[in-house]
Every structure is written in structure tokens, then in C-alpha cells.
Amino acid sequence: MNQSSSILFVKNMVCPRCITAVQKIVDQLEIPIESIDLGKIELKGNSLDSNQISNLSKALLEDGFALLNDNDSQLIEQVKTSIIELVHHQDEMLKMNLSTFLSEKFKKDYKALSTLFSENENTTIEKYYIAQRIERAKELLSYGEMSIKEIAHSLHYSNVAHLSNQFKKLTGFTPSQYKDKQDSDRQNLTDVS
């Protein structure tokens, strides 16, 4: 890990509760920070000593998180976090092509991002994005507050049939069948692939 960096990247931070959990850990360890966001901790100052890094790493692991040490892992986690934020935490979905969004956000060629992601995650960025969208659709279906058509629209599917086809391919059920099913088989966002 580059200890002169003022940002630490953390794996599996995918929701506001994760930020709260990591905040609690850094508070307990009395690590001075500027901010915590999905996937990263911005330190106050430039570095932590090896003892602080070891203690932080152990505490994070106990709660299901992990410090990311190499640049490739950090970039992959940032891509995953960006997709999760986009699908699960934004009122407005992507107004542009996903590849353009990621290329512009990370200032990298999409093909290089895609290759790195596929080699390390055993899935493509596109499949990961679809899986996150389907997981969000499952969440919205379980609330029972929106129609399938409204869910398709909110997730920027071209039509209900497109959502239904992808949904059935990943879950084995149509959205209607899933909605009628009482038991939930939703996944933890870090387990979606």
C-alpha cells in the first residue's frame, strides 16, 4: 500500500450502513480522517504507521471489509462501487452509455477497464451492471410500491419485456412470478456478480 497516499480504498463498502460501520471502526481506533465515502477513507494527513494500518485492516476484516493494497484492486473496487451507486443509490439512472460513463469517470479506455475487470472478477462489467440492476428490481418488487412497468422505467430499461427477459435469465422467474413469491432470495450487494 502506498502509505503516503491520503486515501485508503476499502472493499465491500456498498451502502450508507457500510459507511457508518467503517466510521465506527476508525473512531474506535482513533484514526484521524477527513471523510469516509463508499469504498474509500480519506485520511487527515498523509499516512498511517504500519501498526495503525495493521489494526485498521484487522478491524475492517472482522466486519467484512478489506483494505485494497494494489492499484488494480483499487480500480476494480471503484468501478464496482460506481455501478452500485449508480443503480442502487441514485434517483436518476445513467443518461449515457455505461462504457462512456466509466471511461470518463476513471479517465481510462473502456476496453482496458473491461479487460482488467473480467480478468479479476470472472465476469464482465456489463454482466455485473445487469446483475446489479436485477438485484435493484428485486428490491423494488419486494417493496410492492411500484408496478413492473414503473420499475422498468426507473431502471432505464427500454420496455418491460427487456427487464423481464433479463430478470428471468438471472433469477429463473419473471418479475410477476418473483413478486408473487413470498420468500426473498435477494443477495448481499457484495455477492452479486
ChimeraX attribute file (.defattr): number of C-alpha atoms within 10 A of each C-alpha:
attribute: neighborCount
match mode: 1-to-1
recipient: residues
	/A:1	12
	/A:2	12
	/A:3	14
	/A:4	10
	/A:5	13
	/A:6	16
	/A:7	20
	/A:8	20
	/A:9	24
	/A:10	24
	/A:11	23
	/A:12	21
	/A:13	25
	/A:14	23
	/A:15	18
	/A:16	11
	/A:17	11
	/A:18	19
	/A:19	19
	/A:20	13
	/A:21	15
	/A:22	24
	/A:23	18
	/A:24	12
	/A:25	17
	/A:26	18
	/A:27	12
	/A:28	11
	/A:29	13
	/A:30	10
	/A:31	16
	/A:32	13
	/A:33	16
	/A:34	12
	/A:35	13
	/A:36	18
	/A:37	18
	/A:38	23
	/A:39	27
	/A:40	22
	/A:41	21
	/A:42	17
	/A:43	18
	/A:44	14
	/A:45	13
	/A:46	12
	/A:47	16
	/A:48	18
	/A:49	8
	/A:50	10
	/A:51	9
	/A:52	14
	/A:53	17
	/A:54	13
	/A:55	14
	/A:56	21
	/A:57	16
	/A:58	14
	/A:59	18
	/A:60	20
	/A:61	13
	/A:62	10
	/A:63	13
	/A:64	12
	/A:65	19
	/A:66	19
	/A:67	23
	/A:68	20
	/A:69	14
	/A:70	11
	/A:71	12
	/A:72	14
	/A:73	18
	/A:74	19
	/A:75	17
	/A:76	21
	/A:77	22
	/A:78	19
	/A:79	20
	/A:80	23
	/A:81	21
	/A:82	19
	/A:83	22
	/A:84	23
	/A:85	16
	/A:86	18
	/A:87	23
	/A:88	20
	/A:89	15
	/A:90	10
	/A:91	10
	/A:92	11
	/A:93	15
	/A:94	14
	/A:95	8
	/A:96	8
	/A:97	8
	/A:98	16
	/A:99	16
	/A:100	12
	/A:101	15
	/A:102	19
	/A:103	16
	/A:104	12
	/A:105	11
	/A:106	13
	/A:107	10
	/A:108	12
	/A:109	13
	/A:110	18
	/A:111	11
	/A:112	11
	/A:113	21
	/A:114	19
	/A:115	14
	/A:116	17
	/A:117	22
	/A:118	17
	/A:119	10
	/A:120	12
	/A:121	13
	/A:122	10
	/A:123	14
	/A:124	18
	/A:125	25
	/A:126	13
	/A:127	12
	/A:128	20
	/A:129	19
	/A:130	20
	/A:131	19
	/A:132	24
	/A:133	24
	/A:134	24
	/A:135	23
	/A:136	20
	/A:137	22
	/A:138	21
	/A:139	17
	/A:140	18
	/A:141	19
	/A:142	18
	/A:143	10
	/A:144	11
	/A:145	10
	/A:146	13
	/A:147	14
	/A:148	20
	/A:149	13
	/A:150	14
	/A:151	21
	/A:152	20
	/A:153	15
	/A:154	16
	/A:155	19
	/A:156	15
	/A:157	15
	/A:158	10
	/A:159	14
	/A:160	15
	/A:161	13
	/A:162	11
	/A:163	25
	/A:164	19
	/A:165	14
	/A:166	18
	/A:167	22
	/A:168	15
	/A:169	11
	/A:170	14
	/A:171	16
	/A:172	12
	/A:173	16
	/A:174	18
	/A:175	24
	/A:176	12
	/A:177	11
	/A:178	19
	/A:179	20
	/A:180	12
	/A:181	12
	/A:182	9
	/A:183	9
	/A:184	11
	/A:185	12
	/A:186	14
	/A:187	12
	/A:188	9
	/A:189	17
	/A:190	16
	/A:191	7
	/A:192	14
	/A:193	16
